[in-house]
Amino acid sequence: MTKKKKAYTFRKFTNDIHLWMGIGSGIILFLVCLSGTFLTFEEELKALTVKEFKVENTAKQKKSFETLFTNLSQEGSINRVTVPDDNSKPLEFNIKTSPKERRGSTFYVDPYSGNYEKAQKSYLDGFFMTMFKMHRWLLLDTKIGRSIVGVATIIFLFLAISGVILWFPKKWKWKAFKPGFKIKFSANWKRINHDLHNTLGFYACIFLVIMCLTGLCWSFVWYKDAGSAVLGAKVFGNRGGGQTINSQVTNENEQIPVENILTIANDIFDYEGNTTITLPKTETETYSITKRKVSGWSPVTSDKLIIDIDGTVLKEEWFNDKPLNVQIASLIKPIHTGQIFGTFSKIIYFIACLIATSLPITGTIIWLNKLKKKRKRKLKK
């Protein structure tokens, strides 16, 4: 009597898709997730390897911005200055030290003594740049690598969704659900490996899906444009500084000191936070001010002002007053990197990335164990 062939169910189909997509993209996903894990705490790790610039004597009177600008002008063209909310911390000047320099260099300045030094380079800079290139382009040519990472990210998205489907037991009873929530360390190594893949993957799934959905904005222009259309707001729309507002002042004598600009900004944004003032380069440009509330719900959101050189406020923009869709579109990067809620969300993302890095390994071991089982069954027959 011949055995009845089992029906090819949706669950079996999902399992096959999950298996073969995972095997096909495993190495790429491992490298992308591993590099992403390192990048989560890049700034914190680099800060540990350089000597901190300290403000020596806060009892003195602060020097004027005009004096500081005069001292620092020998280093190059000053783009902007960041004033921290803590008087014991140095001012941060961004200075374009040469015409070839695109983003400028950071200089730390003691506002009381006027002493300054260029931000030191960390010996980890090269390592993290390699991790960045691996995460974005797999160390390949930009166009080719970006597309490969993009396709692998789409596959990872399917793996995450199909993984959740497979996590649900066939019988929807608490007894069947319970094992999926924990790792049975008392079992043999095969069961532990299965639980590490199944359970940890389930817990990390929501964060991995968020990383995939946001990460694709860097891989494909069509995806970024589609995301902008869905949100009703341009993704990365704040790049380039937004709309330019020209100065309305014709008399140079009406120009007020930068200290006064800072006072106006602090009067409007009446809270503790780090204030960045972008300086006008020409007669037609204005001051652009952003203030970030470090102790707020998100350390990456900021309020913005455009102030004319005579102190007239030309534009006032509060982040919390923006529509939700505009807020989300402007926060795609911190949502992807885990900076959105500061250290708390970074820790969660670090753990999720670490789990994601392990999934191709534990998944491959599960597959190899199943292959061994099949071979043994064939030999017995």
C-alpha positions, 0 to 999 in steps of 0.5 A: 500500500503506497503512502499518501503524498502530503499536501503542499500547504501555505506553511510549507511554501512559507518555510521553503521561501524562508529557507532558500531566501535565507541561504541565498542572501545569508553571507550578505545579510551577515555582513550588513547586520554585523557592520550595522551592529558596530555602527550603532555606537560609533560616536560613543566608541570613538569618543573613548579613544580621544582626549576630551577638551575641557573648559578650564575656568568657568568663573571668568567672563566669556569672551565675545563672539567677535573676539573668538571669530577673530582668533579662529579666522586664521584657521579658515572660513567659519561656517557655524558655531554650536553653543551647548546648554552646559557652561562647562562644555566647549563651544563647537566651531565648524571651520572650512580650513581649505577650499577642497574641504566639503563639510568643514572641521570641528574646533573645540573652543573655551569661551572663557580663555579663548583657547581652542584645538581641532577635534582629534581624529580617533584611531577607530575612524578607519575601522568605522569608515570600513564598516560604513562602506560595508553596510552601505555598499559591501566595500564594492563600487557604490552603484553596484554595492548599493543595489546588492544591499538594497535587494538583500534588504528586501529579502530580509524584509520577507525573511522577517515576515515569513519568520513570524508566520512560521513562529506561530504554531499550527495549533493556536493554544497557549501550550503551543505558543509558550515554547516560542517565547523562551530559550530552553537552555537545558535542552541539547545544542540543536534545540538551543540553536533552534530556539536562538533562531526562532525566539530571538528572531521573533523578539527582534522582528519589529525593529528589523522590519523598521530598519529594513523599511527605512534603510531602503531609502538609501538603496533605491531612489524609486523607493525613497520617492514612493515613501515620500508619496505615501507619507505626503512629505519629502524624505530627506527633504531637509537636506541642503538647508531648505528654502533660502530666505534672503536678507532684507537689510540694506544698511550694514550698520544695522547688523547686530552682534552674534550674542544678540542673535543668540539672545533672540533665539533663546527668548523664542526657544525658552528651554535648555538645549544646544543651539547651532548658529549658521553664519551668513557668508554674503550680504544677502544671507541670513542667520540660520539657528537650530536648537535641540532639546537634549533632555526632550523625548527625542535628542535629534529633533530641533526647532529652527529660526531664520533671523536677519542680520538686524535681528528681525525674525523671518521664519519660526519653525517648531518641530512639534507643530509640524504634521506627523507625516512631515515629522516622520519623513524628517526622522528617517535617518535617526529611526533607521540608526536608533538615534531617535530616543537616544541611548535607550533606543540605541541599546535596543537597536544594538541588541536587535542588530546583534540578533540579526547578525546571528540569524544567518548562522543559526538558520544555516545550522538548522538547515544542515541539521535537517539535511543530516536527518534526511540522509540518515532516513535515506540510509535506513531505507 
